[in-house]
Amino acid sequence: MIRLHHCPQTRSMRSLWLLHELGVDFDVVEYPFDQTLRQEPYRSLNPTGRVPTLEIDDIVLTESGAIAEFLCERFSQAGLGRDPSHVERPAWLNWIHFAETISQHTAALTQQHIALYDDSMRSPIVMQLEAKRLAKTLRAVENSLNGDFLLSEFSAADIGVGQAVYMARHFVTLDDLPRVAAWFAKLETRPAYQRSLPNSPALYARDFYPPWEVTA
């Protein structure tokens, strides 16, 4: 039994996309992005009230990087991982976890633009700082891309970083990142990616959220 607990347009999208790419049978329990995650019965499964949470047999995993590593090892025949003897293993691991480096800045911006319920709670300075930090992480991806994928062939590294870029585009454009833009455009054509997208506007009601102006 494989069951993914998922909120559309959150980090759990990368686990959903990976499961679709693996072609395995699984169930999805979908939640709204609200207090439901902090209530029972979900709180007993994941006390942090966050997604993703993956149930597989009698195992519960709650970190997207760990989920990616575990699933790629469990279903190694799909070729989306890199085993410990593979020359690309160090780079694969680094990209799997670099996705979270990107996403931490997106999460901060999502909080500023969406989660805070009153404008007086939002900080234009934080918005601008986090947007610049987010852009810096995407520049690192730009400088590393030398082919169609992050490694020699498509892998879970492209899924993790690709999903992080999907969310990042709500706050940083890819206009000056031609390699990232071309790479992401290829990822968007994948059926598994398309199946992981929300059926209707979910967390992000707008395509882009620019930082607020800092006023004196």
Biotite code that builds the C-alpha atoms (Angstrom):
import biotite.structure as struc

atoms = struc.array([
    struc.Atom([0.000, 0.000, 0.000], chain_id="A", res_id=1, res_name="MET", atom_name="CA", element="C"),
    struc.Atom([1.281, 3.455, -0.959], chain_id="A", res_id=2, res_name="ILE", atom_name="CA", element="C"),
    struc.Atom([-0.638, 6.534, 0.164], chain_id="A", res_id=3, res_name="ARG", atom_name="CA", element="C"),
    struc.Atom([0.462, 10.138, -0.326], chain_id="A", res_id=4, res_name="LEU", atom_name="CA", element="C"),
    struc.Atom([-0.979, 12.946, 1.776], chain_id="A", res_id=5, res_name="HIS", atom_name="CA", element="C"),
    struc.Atom([-0.870, 16.011, -0.446], chain_id="A", res_id=6, res_name="HIS", atom_name="CA", element="C"),
    struc.Atom([-1.788, 19.687, -0.747], chain_id="A", res_id=7, res_name="CYS", atom_name="CA", element="C"),
    struc.Atom([-1.819, 21.111, -4.281], chain_id="A", res_id=8, res_name="PRO", atom_name="CA", element="C"),
    struc.Atom([0.986, 23.556, -5.099], chain_id="A", res_id=9, res_name="GLN", atom_name="CA", element="C"),
    struc.Atom([3.114, 22.641, -2.092], chain_id="A", res_id=10, res_name="THR", atom_name="CA", element="C"),
    struc.Atom([6.284, 20.559, -1.650], chain_id="A", res_id=11, res_name="ARG", atom_name="CA", element="C"),
    struc.Atom([4.179, 17.400, -1.757], chain_id="A", res_id=12, res_name="SER", atom_name="CA", element="C"),
    struc.Atom([3.745, 18.025, -5.482], chain_id="A", res_id=13, res_name="MET", atom_name="CA", element="C"),
    struc.Atom([7.278, 16.705, -6.020], chain_id="A", res_id=14, res_name="ARG", atom_name="CA", element="C"),
    struc.Atom([6.346, 13.415, -4.312], chain_id="A", res_id=15, res_name="SER", atom_name="CA", element="C"),
    struc.Atom([3.161, 13.194, -6.384], chain_id="A", res_id=16, res_name="LEU", atom_name="CA", element="C"),
    struc.Atom([5.072, 13.856, -9.606], chain_id="A", res_id=17, res_name="TRP", atom_name="CA", element="C"),
    struc.Atom([7.671, 11.234, -8.704], chain_id="A", res_id=18, res_name="LEU", atom_name="CA", element="C"),
    struc.Atom([5.019, 8.613, -8.005], chain_id="A", res_id=19, res_name="LEU", atom_name="CA", element="C"),
    struc.Atom([3.427, 9.299, -11.389], chain_id="A", res_id=20, res_name="HIS", atom_name="CA", element="C"),
    struc.Atom([6.825, 9.000, -13.090], chain_id="A", res_id=21, res_name="GLU", atom_name="CA", element="C"),
    struc.Atom([7.463, 5.683, -11.331], chain_id="A", res_id=22, res_name="LEU", atom_name="CA", element="C"),
    struc.Atom([4.192, 4.305, -12.672], chain_id="A", res_id=23, res_name="GLY", atom_name="CA", element="C"),
    struc.Atom([3.280, 2.557, -9.416], chain_id="A", res_id=24, res_name="VAL", atom_name="CA", element="C"),
    struc.Atom([-0.172, 2.158, -7.883], chain_id="A", res_id=25, res_name="ASP", atom_name="CA", element="C"),
    struc.Atom([-0.870, 4.617, -5.087], chain_id="A", res_id=26, res_name="PHE", atom_name="CA", element="C"),
    struc.Atom([-3.640, 6.550, -3.376], chain_id="A", res_id=27, res_name="ASP", atom_name="CA", element="C"),
    struc.Atom([-3.744, 10.290, -2.794], chain_id="A", res_id=28, res_name="VAL", atom_name="CA", element="C"),
    struc.Atom([-5.417, 11.995, 0.152], chain_id="A", res_id=29, res_name="VAL", atom_name="CA", element="C"),
    struc.Atom([-5.740, 15.664, -0.749], chain_id="A", res_id=30, res_name="GLU", atom_name="CA", element="C"),
    struc.Atom([-6.087, 18.454, 1.798], chain_id="A", res_id=31, res_name="TYR", atom_name="CA", element="C"),
    struc.Atom([-6.791, 22.184, 1.595], chain_id="A", res_id=32, res_name="PRO", atom_name="CA", element="C"),
    struc.Atom([-3.987, 24.505, 2.631], chain_id="A", res_id=33, res_name="PHE", atom_name="CA", element="C"),
    struc.Atom([-5.516, 25.408, 5.979], chain_id="A", res_id=34, res_name="ASP", atom_name="CA", element="C"),
    struc.Atom([-5.837, 24.285, 9.612], chain_id="A", res_id=35, res_name="GLN", atom_name="CA", element="C"),
    struc.Atom([-7.027, 20.817, 8.542], chain_id="A", res_id=36, res_name="THR", atom_name="CA", element="C"),
    struc.Atom([-3.410, 19.653, 8.518], chain_id="A", res_id=37, res_name="LEU", atom_name="CA", element="C"),
    struc.Atom([-3.063, 20.540, 12.202], chain_id="A", res_id=38, res_name="ARG", atom_name="CA", element="C"),
    struc.Atom([-6.127, 18.582, 13.241], chain_id="A", res_id=39, res_name="GLN", atom_name="CA", element="C"),
    struc.Atom([-6.845, 14.918, 13.815], chain_id="A", res_id=40, res_name="GLU", atom_name="CA", element="C"),
    struc.Atom([-6.530, 12.445, 12.250], chain_id="A", res_id=41, res_name="PRO", atom_name="CA", element="C"),
    struc.Atom([-3.693, 13.952, 10.185], chain_id="A", res_id=42, res_name="TYR", atom_name="CA", element="C"),
    struc.Atom([-1.868, 15.374, 13.201], chain_id="A", res_id=43, res_name="ARG", atom_name="CA", element="C"),
    struc.Atom([-1.314, 11.869, 14.574], chain_id="A", res_id=44, res_name="SER", atom_name="CA", element="C"),
    struc.Atom([0.281, 10.862, 11.291], chain_id="A", res_id=45, res_name="LEU", atom_name="CA", element="C"),
    struc.Atom([2.469, 13.966, 10.957], chain_id="A", res_id=46, res_name="ASN", atom_name="CA", element="C"),
    struc.Atom([2.619, 16.079, 14.157], chain_id="A", res_id=47, res_name="PRO", atom_name="CA", element="C"),
    struc.Atom([4.198, 19.018, 12.308], chain_id="A", res_id=48, res_name="THR", atom_name="CA", element="C"),
    struc.Atom([1.010, 19.533, 10.291], chain_id="A", res_id=49, res_name="GLY", atom_name="CA", element="C"),
    struc.Atom([2.913, 19.680, 7.009], chain_id="A", res_id=50, res_name="ARG", atom_name="CA", element="C"),
    struc.Atom([2.968, 17.829, 3.719], chain_id="A", res_id=51, res_name="VAL", atom_name="CA", element="C"),
    struc.Atom([4.083, 15.573, 2.197], chain_id="A", res_id=52, res_name="PRO", atom_name="CA", element="C"),
    struc.Atom([3.478, 12.486, 4.255], chain_id="A", res_id=53, res_name="THR", atom_name="CA", element="C"),
    struc.Atom([3.995, 9.142, 2.548], chain_id="A", res_id=54, res_name="LEU", atom_name="CA", element="C"),
    struc.Atom([2.679, 5.864, 3.911], chain_id="A", res_id=55, res_name="GLU", atom_name="CA", element="C"),
    struc.Atom([4.268, 2.829, 2.295], chain_id="A", res_id=56, res_name="ILE", atom_name="CA", element="C"),
    struc.Atom([3.569, -0.556, 3.861], chain_id="A", res_id=57, res_name="ASP", atom_name="CA", element="C"),
    struc.Atom([4.212, 0.103, 7.582], chain_id="A", res_id=58, res_name="ASP", atom_name="CA", element="C"),
    struc.Atom([6.587, 3.025, 6.993], chain_id="A", res_id=59, res_name="ILE", atom_name="CA", element="C"),
    struc.Atom([5.725, 6.733, 7.335], chain_id="A", res_id=60, res_name="VAL", atom_name="CA", element="C"),
    struc.Atom([7.995, 9.350, 5.750], chain_id="A", res_id=61, res_name="LEU", atom_name="CA", element="C"),
    struc.Atom([7.502, 13.103, 6.065], chain_id="A", res_id=62, res_name="THR", atom_name="CA", element="C"),
    struc.Atom([10.480, 14.695, 4.280], chain_id="A", res_id=63, res_name="GLU", atom_name="CA", element="C"),
    struc.Atom([10.320, 15.118, 0.505], chain_id="A", res_id=64, res_name="SER", atom_name="CA", element="C"),
    struc.Atom([14.040, 14.440, 0.057], chain_id="A", res_id=65, res_name="GLY", atom_name="CA", element="C"),
    struc.Atom([13.831, 11.239, 2.087], chain_id="A", res_id=66, res_name="ALA", atom_name="CA", element="C"),
    struc.Atom([10.716, 10.217, 0.153], chain_id="A", res_id=67, res_name="ILE", atom_name="CA", element="C"),
    struc.Atom([12.553, 10.702, -3.128], chain_id="A", res_id=68, res_name="ALA", atom_name="CA", element="C"),
    struc.Atom([15.556, 8.662, -1.988], chain_id="A", res_id=69, res_name="GLU", atom_name="CA", element="C"),
    struc.Atom([13.392, 5.884, -0.566], chain_id="A", res_id=70, res_name="PHE", atom_name="CA", element="C"),
    struc.Atom([11.116, 5.579, -3.591], chain_id="A", res_id=71, res_name="LEU", atom_name="CA", element="C"),
    struc.Atom([13.999, 5.641, -6.073], chain_id="A", res_id=72, res_name="CYS", atom_name="CA", element="C"),
    struc.Atom([15.716, 2.851, -4.153], chain_id="A", res_id=73, res_name="GLU", atom_name="CA", element="C"),
    struc.Atom([12.508, 0.821, -3.736], chain_id="A", res_id=74, res_name="ARG", atom_name="CA", element="C"),
    struc.Atom([11.674, 1.144, -7.448], chain_id="A", res_id=75, res_name="PHE", atom_name="CA", element="C"),
    struc.Atom([15.206, 1.287, -8.809], chain_id="A", res_id=76, res_name="SER", atom_name="CA", element="C"),
    struc.Atom([14.172, -0.337, -12.087], chain_id="A", res_id=77, res_name="GLN", atom_name="CA", element="C"),
    struc.Atom([12.603, 2.976, -13.132], chain_id="A", res_id=78, res_name="ALA", atom_name="CA", element="C"),
    struc.Atom([16.074, 4.533, -13.357], chain_id="A", res_id=79, res_name="GLY", atom_name="CA", element="C"),
    struc.Atom([15.147, 7.772, -11.576], chain_id="A", res_id=80, res_name="LEU", atom_name="CA", element="C"),
    struc.Atom([17.752, 7.361, -8.837], chain_id="A", res_id=81, res_name="GLY", atom_name="CA", element="C"),
    struc.Atom([21.486, 6.805, -8.789], chain_id="A", res_id=82, res_name="ARG", atom_name="CA", element="C"),
    struc.Atom([22.843, 3.892, -6.743], chain_id="A", res_id=83, res_name="ASP", atom_name="CA", element="C"),
    struc.Atom([25.827, 4.447, -4.405], chain_id="A", res_id=84, res_name="PRO", atom_name="CA", element="C"),
    struc.Atom([28.325, 3.133, -6.961], chain_id="A", res_id=85, res_name="SER", atom_name="CA", element="C"),
    struc.Atom([27.109, 5.435, -9.737], chain_id="A", res_id=86, res_name="HIS", atom_name="CA", element="C"),
    struc.Atom([29.435, 8.277, -10.722], chain_id="A", res_id=87, res_name="VAL", atom_name="CA", element="C"),
    struc.Atom([26.464, 10.687, -10.624], chain_id="A", res_id=88, res_name="GLU", atom_name="CA", element="C"),
    struc.Atom([25.342, 9.664, -7.135], chain_id="A", res_id=89, res_name="ARG", atom_name="CA", element="C"),
    struc.Atom([26.899, 12.674, -5.302], chain_id="A", res_id=90, res_name="PRO", atom_name="CA", element="C"),
    struc.Atom([25.419, 15.178, -7.772], chain_id="A", res_id=91, res_name="ALA", atom_name="CA", element="C"),
    struc.Atom([22.049, 13.393, -7.683], chain_id="A", res_id=92, res_name="TRP", atom_name="CA", element="C"),
    struc.Atom([21.920, 13.603, -3.890], chain_id="A", res_id=93, res_name="LEU", atom_name="CA", element="C"),
    struc.Atom([22.952, 17.242, -3.923], chain_id="A", res_id=94, res_name="ASN", atom_name="CA", element="C"),
    struc.Atom([20.208, 18.202, -6.375], chain_id="A", res_id=95, res_name="TRP", atom_name="CA", element="C"),
    struc.Atom([17.581, 16.179, -4.479], chain_id="A", res_id=96, res_name="ILE", atom_name="CA", element="C"),
    struc.Atom([18.270, 18.277, -1.407], chain_id="A", res_id=97, res_name="HIS", atom_name="CA", element="C"),
    struc.Atom([18.984, 21.549, -3.222], chain_id="A", res_id=98, res_name="PHE", atom_name="CA", element="C"),
    struc.Atom([15.286, 21.535, -4.103], chain_id="A", res_id=99, res_name="ALA", atom_name="CA", element="C"),
    struc.Atom([14.629, 22.338, -0.460], chain_id="A", res_id=100, res_name="GLU", atom_name="CA", element="C"),
    struc.Atom([17.132, 25.202, -0.543], chain_id="A", res_id=101, res_name="THR", atom_name="CA", element="C"),
    struc.Atom([15.063, 26.770, -3.305], chain_id="A", res_id=102, res_name="ILE", atom_name="CA", element="C"),
    struc.Atom([11.773, 26.013, -1.589], chain_id="A", res_id=103, res_name="SER", atom_name="CA", element="C"),
    struc.Atom([12.666, 27.594, 1.747], chain_id="A", res_id=104, res_name="GLN", atom_name="CA", element="C"),
    struc.Atom([12.714, 31.014, 0.065], chain_id="A", res_id=105, res_name="HIS", atom_name="CA", element="C"),
    struc.Atom([9.508, 30.282, -1.832], chain_id="A", res_id=106, res_name="THR", atom_name="CA", element="C"),
    struc.Atom([7.878, 29.278, 1.459], chain_id="A", res_id=107, res_name="ALA", atom_name="CA", element="C"),
    struc.Atom([8.901, 32.582, 3.050], chain_id="A", res_id=108, res_name="ALA", atom_name="CA", element="C"),
    struc.Atom([7.456, 34.510, 0.108], chain_id="A", res_id=109, res_name="LEU", atom_name="CA", element="C"),
    struc.Atom([4.283, 32.434, 0.130], chain_id="A", res_id=110, res_name="THR", atom_name="CA", element="C"),
    struc.Atom([3.809, 33.326, 3.767], chain_id="A", res_id=111, res_name="GLN", atom_name="CA", element="C"),
    struc.Atom([4.333, 37.027, 3.073], chain_id="A", res_id=112, res_name="GLN", atom_name="CA", element="C"),
    struc.Atom([2.045, 37.237, 0.048], chain_id="A", res_id=113, res_name="HIS", atom_name="CA", element="C"),
    struc.Atom([-0.615, 34.657, 0.877], chain_id="A", res_id=114, res_name="ILE", atom_name="CA", element="C"),
    struc.Atom([-0.618, 33.142, 4.360], chain_id="A", res_id=115, res_name="ALA", atom_name="CA", element="C"),
    struc.Atom([-0.554, 36.359, 6.407], chain_id="A", res_id=116, res_name="LEU", atom_name="CA", element="C"),
    struc.Atom([-4.134, 37.514, 6.671], chain_id="A", res_id=117, res_name="TYR", atom_name="CA", element="C"),
    struc.Atom([-3.574, 41.248, 7.199], chain_id="A", res_id=118, res_name="ASP", atom_name="CA", element="C"),
    struc.Atom([-1.477, 43.626, 5.093], chain_id="A", res_id=119, res_name="ASP", atom_name="CA", element="C"),
    struc.Atom([-0.028, 45.215, 8.227], chain_id="A", res_id=120, res_name="SER", atom_name="CA", element="C"),
    struc.Atom([1.697, 41.895, 8.963], chain_id="A", res_id=121, res_name="MET", atom_name="CA", element="C"),
    struc.Atom([3.531, 41.792, 5.630], chain_id="A", res_id=122, res_name="ARG", atom_name="CA", element="C"),
    struc.Atom([7.071, 43.106, 5.228], chain_id="A", res_id=123, res_name="SER", atom_name="CA", element="C"),
    struc.Atom([8.182, 44.649, 1.912], chain_id="A", res_id=124, res_name="PRO", atom_name="CA", element="C"),
    struc.Atom([11.792, 44.322, 3.071], chain_id="A", res_id=125, res_name="ILE", atom_name="CA", element="C"),
    struc.Atom([11.418, 40.590, 3.705], chain_id="A", res_id=126, res_name="VAL", atom_name="CA", element="C"),
    struc.Atom([9.698, 40.218, 0.333], chain_id="A", res_id=127, res_name="MET", atom_name="CA", element="C"),
    struc.Atom([12.557, 41.902, -1.500], chain_id="A", res_id=128, res_name="GLN", atom_name="CA", element="C"),
    struc.Atom([15.281, 40.048, 0.407], chain_id="A", res_id=129, res_name="LEU", atom_name="CA", element="C"),
    struc.Atom([13.684, 36.650, -0.105], chain_id="A", res_id=130, res_name="GLU", atom_name="CA", element="C"),
    struc.Atom([13.015, 37.317, -3.795], chain_id="A", res_id=131, res_name="ALA", atom_name="CA", element="C"),
    struc.Atom([16.715, 38.133, -4.267], chain_id="A", res_id=132, res_name="LYS", atom_name="CA", element="C"),
    struc.Atom([17.763, 35.021, -2.355], chain_id="A", res_id=133, res_name="ARG", atom_name="CA", element="C"),
    struc.Atom([15.371, 32.923, -4.425], chain_id="A", res_id=134, res_name="LEU", atom_name="CA", element="C"),
    struc.Atom([16.756, 34.374, -7.654], chain_id="A", res_id=135, res_name="ALA", atom_name="CA", element="C"),
    struc.Atom([20.257, 33.481, -6.478], chain_id="A", res_id=136, res_name="LYS", atom_name="CA", element="C"),
    struc.Atom([19.310, 29.810, -6.096], chain_id="A", res_id=137, res_name="THR", atom_name="CA", element="C"),
    struc.Atom([17.849, 29.757, -9.606], chain_id="A", res_id=138, res_name="LEU", atom_name="CA", element="C"),
    struc.Atom([21.041, 31.340, -10.937], chain_id="A", res_id=139, res_name="ARG", atom_name="CA", element="C"),
    struc.Atom([22.924, 28.371, -9.445], chain_id="A", res_id=140, res_name="ALA", atom_name="CA", element="C"),
    struc.Atom([20.710, 26.024, -11.468], chain_id="A", res_id=141, res_name="VAL", atom_name="CA", element="C"),
    struc.Atom([21.281, 28.145, -14.584], chain_id="A", res_id=142, res_name="GLU", atom_name="CA", element="C"),
    struc.Atom([25.044, 27.938, -14.190], chain_id="A", res_id=143, res_name="ASN", atom_name="CA", element="C"),
    struc.Atom([24.946, 24.157, -13.726], chain_id="A", res_id=144, res_name="SER", atom_name="CA", element="C"),
    struc.Atom([22.773, 23.210, -16.702], chain_id="A", res_id=145, res_name="LEU", atom_name="CA", element="C"),
    struc.Atom([24.800, 21.954, -19.656], chain_id="A", res_id=146, res_name="ASN", atom_name="CA", element="C"),
    struc.Atom([22.303, 19.676, -21.350], chain_id="A", res_id=147, res_name="GLY", atom_name="CA", element="C"),
    struc.Atom([18.665, 18.626, -21.392], chain_id="A", res_id=148, res_name="ASP", atom_name="CA", element="C"),
    struc.Atom([18.668, 17.563, -17.727], chain_id="A", res_id=149, res_name="PHE", atom_name="CA", element="C"),
    struc.Atom([20.549, 18.222, -14.501], chain_id="A", res_id=150, res_name="LEU", atom_name="CA", element="C"),
    struc.Atom([22.424, 14.936, -14.935], chain_id="A", res_id=151, res_name="LEU", atom_name="CA", element="C"),
    struc.Atom([23.144, 12.855, -18.037], chain_id="A", res_id=152, res_name="SER", atom_name="CA", element="C"),
    struc.Atom([19.539, 11.618, -18.145], chain_id="A", res_id=153, res_name="GLU", atom_name="CA", element="C"),
    struc.Atom([16.206, 12.559, -16.587], chain_id="A", res_id=154, res_name="PHE", atom_name="CA", element="C"),
    struc.Atom([16.029, 11.631, -12.908], chain_id="A", res_id=155, res_name="SER", atom_name="CA", element="C"),
    struc.Atom([14.315, 12.434, -9.638], chain_id="A", res_id=156, res_name="ALA", atom_name="CA", element="C"),
    struc.Atom([16.747, 15.355, -9.366], chain_id="A", res_id=157, res_name="ALA", atom_name="CA", element="C"),
    struc.Atom([14.883, 17.060, -12.211], chain_id="A", res_id=158, res_name="ASP", atom_name="CA", element="C"),
    struc.Atom([11.598, 16.344, -10.455], chain_id="A", res_id=159, res_name="ILE", atom_name="CA", element="C"),
    struc.Atom([12.664, 17.862, -7.130], chain_id="A", res_id=160, res_name="GLY", atom_name="CA", element="C"),
    struc.Atom([14.339, 20.942, -8.557], chain_id="A", res_id=161, res_name="VAL", atom_name="CA", element="C"),
    struc.Atom([11.723, 21.260, -11.298], chain_id="A", res_id=162, res_name="GLY", atom_name="CA", element="C"),
    struc.Atom([8.903, 21.365, -8.779], chain_id="A", res_id=163, res_name="GLN", atom_name="CA", element="C"),
    struc.Atom([10.817, 23.934, -6.746], chain_id="A", res_id=164, res_name="ALA", atom_name="CA", element="C"),
    struc.Atom([11.173, 26.081, -9.878], chain_id="A", res_id=165, res_name="VAL", atom_name="CA", element="C"),
    struc.Atom([7.450, 25.634, -10.603], chain_id="A", res_id=166, res_name="TYR", atom_name="CA", element="C"),
    struc.Atom([6.694, 27.277, -7.257], chain_id="A", res_id=167, res_name="MET", atom_name="CA", element="C"),
    struc.Atom([9.518, 29.818, -7.504], chain_id="A", res_id=168, res_name="ALA", atom_name="CA", element="C"),
    struc.Atom([8.119, 31.232, -10.754], chain_id="A", res_id=169, res_name="ARG", atom_name="CA", element="C"),
    struc.Atom([5.326, 32.799, -8.724], chain_id="A", res_id=170, res_name="HIS", atom_name="CA", element="C"),
    struc.Atom([7.915, 35.202, -7.303], chain_id="A", res_id=171, res_name="PHE", atom_name="CA", element="C"),
    struc.Atom([10.908, 35.269, -9.692], chain_id="A", res_id=172, res_name="VAL", atom_name="CA", element="C"),
    struc.Atom([10.775, 35.307, -13.490], chain_id="A", res_id=173, res_name="THR", atom_name="CA", element="C"),
    struc.Atom([12.953, 33.134, -15.722], chain_id="A", res_id=174, res_name="LEU", atom_name="CA", element="C"),
    struc.Atom([13.482, 35.952, -18.235], chain_id="A", res_id=175, res_name="ASP", atom_name="CA", element="C"),
    struc.Atom([17.253, 36.142, -17.665], chain_id="A", res_id=176, res_name="ASP", atom_name="CA", element="C"),
    struc.Atom([17.675, 32.400, -17.092], chain_id="A", res_id=177, res_name="LEU", atom_name="CA", element="C"),
    struc.Atom([17.467, 30.900, -20.602], chain_id="A", res_id=178, res_name="PRO", atom_name="CA", element="C"),
    struc.Atom([18.870, 27.489, -19.669], chain_id="A", res_id=179, res_name="ARG", atom_name="CA", element="C"),
    struc.Atom([16.480, 27.101, -16.750], chain_id="A", res_id=180, res_name="VAL", atom_name="CA", element="C"),
    struc.Atom([13.584, 28.262, -18.924], chain_id="A", res_id=181, res_name="ALA", atom_name="CA", element="C"),
    struc.Atom([14.398, 25.764, -21.695], chain_id="A", res_id=182, res_name="ALA", atom_name="CA", element="C"),
    struc.Atom([14.936, 22.921, -19.223], chain_id="A", res_id=183, res_name="TRP", atom_name="CA", element="C"),
    struc.Atom([11.708, 23.669, -17.366], chain_id="A", res_id=184, res_name="PHE", atom_name="CA", element="C"),
    struc.Atom([9.766, 23.888, -20.636], chain_id="A", res_id=185, res_name="ALA", atom_name="CA", element="C"),
    struc.Atom([10.844, 20.304, -21.381], chain_id="A", res_id=186, res_name="LYS", atom_name="CA", element="C"),
    struc.Atom([9.716, 19.185, -17.944], chain_id="A", res_id=187, res_name="LEU", atom_name="CA", element="C"),
    struc.Atom([6.300, 20.774, -18.479], chain_id="A", res_id=188, res_name="GLU", atom_name="CA", element="C"),
    struc.Atom([5.648, 18.455, -21.424], chain_id="A", res_id=189, res_name="THR", atom_name="CA", element="C"),
    struc.Atom([5.997, 15.317, -19.303], chain_id="A", res_id=190, res_name="ARG", atom_name="CA", element="C"),
    struc.Atom([2.632, 13.606, -18.660], chain_id="A", res_id=191, res_name="PRO", atom_name="CA", element="C"),
    struc.Atom([3.575, 12.837, -15.050], chain_id="A", res_id=192, res_name="ALA", atom_name="CA", element="C"),
    struc.Atom([4.270, 16.524, -14.387], chain_id="A", res_id=193, res_name="TYR", atom_name="CA", element="C"),
    struc.Atom([0.934, 17.491, -15.909], chain_id="A", res_id=194, res_name="GLN", atom_name="CA", element="C"),
    struc.Atom([-0.866, 14.932, -13.762], chain_id="A", res_id=195, res_name="ARG", atom_name="CA", element="C"),
    struc.Atom([0.656, 16.464, -10.626], chain_id="A", res_id=196, res_name="SER", atom_name="CA", element="C"),
    struc.Atom([-0.760, 19.935, -11.322], chain_id="A", res_id=197, res_name="LEU", atom_name="CA", element="C"),
    struc.Atom([-3.842, 21.147, -9.428], chain_id="A", res_id=198, res_name="PRO", atom_name="CA", element="C"),
    struc.Atom([-7.201, 20.706, -11.112], chain_id="A", res_id=199, res_name="ASN", atom_name="CA", element="C"),
    struc.Atom([-8.153, 24.277, -10.221], chain_id="A", res_id=200, res_name="SER", atom_name="CA", element="C"),
    struc.Atom([-6.450, 27.310, -8.657], chain_id="A", res_id=201, res_name="PRO", atom_name="CA", element="C"),
    struc.Atom([-5.340, 26.244, -5.208], chain_id="A", res_id=202, res_name="ALA", atom_name="CA", element="C"),
    struc.Atom([-2.673, 27.943, -3.132], chain_id="A", res_id=203, res_name="LEU", atom_name="CA", element="C"),
    struc.Atom([-1.580, 30.494, -5.755], chain_id="A", res_id=204, res_name="TYR", atom_name="CA", element="C"),
    struc.Atom([-4.480, 32.450, -7.207], chain_id="A", res_id=205, res_name="ALA", atom_name="CA", element="C"),
    struc.Atom([-2.138, 34.566, -9.345], chain_id="A", res_id=206, res_name="ARG", atom_name="CA", element="C"),
    struc.Atom([0.667, 33.665, -11.735], chain_id="A", res_id=207, res_name="ASP", atom_name="CA", element="C"),
    struc.Atom([3.124, 36.164, -10.272], chain_id="A", res_id=208, res_name="PHE", atom_name="CA", element="C"),
    struc.Atom([3.527, 38.112, -7.027], chain_id="A", res_id=209, res_name="TYR", atom_name="CA", element="C"),
    struc.Atom([6.060, 40.968, -7.242], chain_id="A", res_id=210, res_name="PRO", atom_name="CA", element="C"),
    struc.Atom([7.646, 42.294, -4.037], chain_id="A", res_id=211, res_name="PRO", atom_name="CA", element="C"),
    struc.Atom([6.029, 45.325, -2.511], chain_id="A", res_id=212, res_name="TRP", atom_name="CA", element="C"),
    struc.Atom([7.748, 48.691, -2.720], chain_id="A", res_id=213, res_name="GLU", atom_name="CA", element="C"),
    struc.Atom([9.650, 49.765, 0.376], chain_id="A", res_id=214, res_name="VAL", atom_name="CA", element="C"),
    struc.Atom([8.344, 53.123, 1.496], chain_id="A", res_id=215, res_name="THR", atom_name="CA", element="C"),
    struc.Atom([9.948, 55.577, 3.890], chain_id="A", res_id=216, res_name="ALA", atom_name="CA", element="C"),
])
